[in-house]
């Protein structure tokens, strides 16, 4: 476990806030066109959401983590909580709201490529309020991980993190209004090629990475799927190649990458080692169905990378 001394009541390596969901996953072959009917080849129900899955990754790797979010007072909400706790994530501050329903994600996976389509069914009232975060007075963290789905509360929480000298990481997968409002409070920006190129208005992830770095982040990482990632820091700019594996499902690969990358930051590894480790974790996850079933331990990742050295 990554340890840290704190004078506060509860100290975490990483606190995560973002969307959660119950993932309903189906592998399809062939992948249907409009108005088609096909049989499901394999299915699974797992806990999901970018930040929760990143927290599960960190916990599996050995970090002390906590997830903050909101669920409905329903069986799906209890499933979200139980899955996080089962994987070693502290979910004691998960807010239960009787007026909302827990989010669900319907995920269709193409058997041939492992690529997927995701449809998120999220209650518009599923937003955290400052009054629901009073517990922050009794905890501390080294890192804060956000998805900026809720811009105002993300800015507020990032300000809180900065006051206690915690570093802030941001995950953005697709273009969303207002996300740049969070940028001034972010240390490590880790985003998809879709977001980076769309935001900068280029087709080149290298150019997008450099342009985003001009906004004075400590680190910018652009993930490029099976090709790995492009990394930029004050004294570094490079491409870290991905690992080739037999892909079953790409769901959650980016989320696992984020958790593994934060783990590298916690361990104070070099940027190149951190990127390679995160690429390996993401690739290993893709060998199983669902965002969480294939998350490896630190020992498993080291063994996997040694086979490619």
Secondary structure, 3 states (H helix, E strand, C coil): CCCCCCCCCEEEEEEEECCCEEEEEEEECCCCCCCCCCCEEEEEEEEECHHHHHHHHHHHHCCCEEEECEEECCHHHHHHHHHHHHCCCECCCCEEECCCCCCEEEEEEECCCCCEEEEEECCCCCCCCHHHHHHHHHEEEEEEEECCCCHHHHHHHHHHHHHCCCEEEEEECCCCCCHHHCHHHCCEEEEEHHHHHHHHCCCCHHHHHHHHHCCCCCEEEEECHHHCEEEEECCEEEEECCCCCCCCCCCCHHHHHHHHHHHHHHCCCCHHHHHHHHHHHHHHHCCCCCCCCCCCCHHHHHHHHHCCC
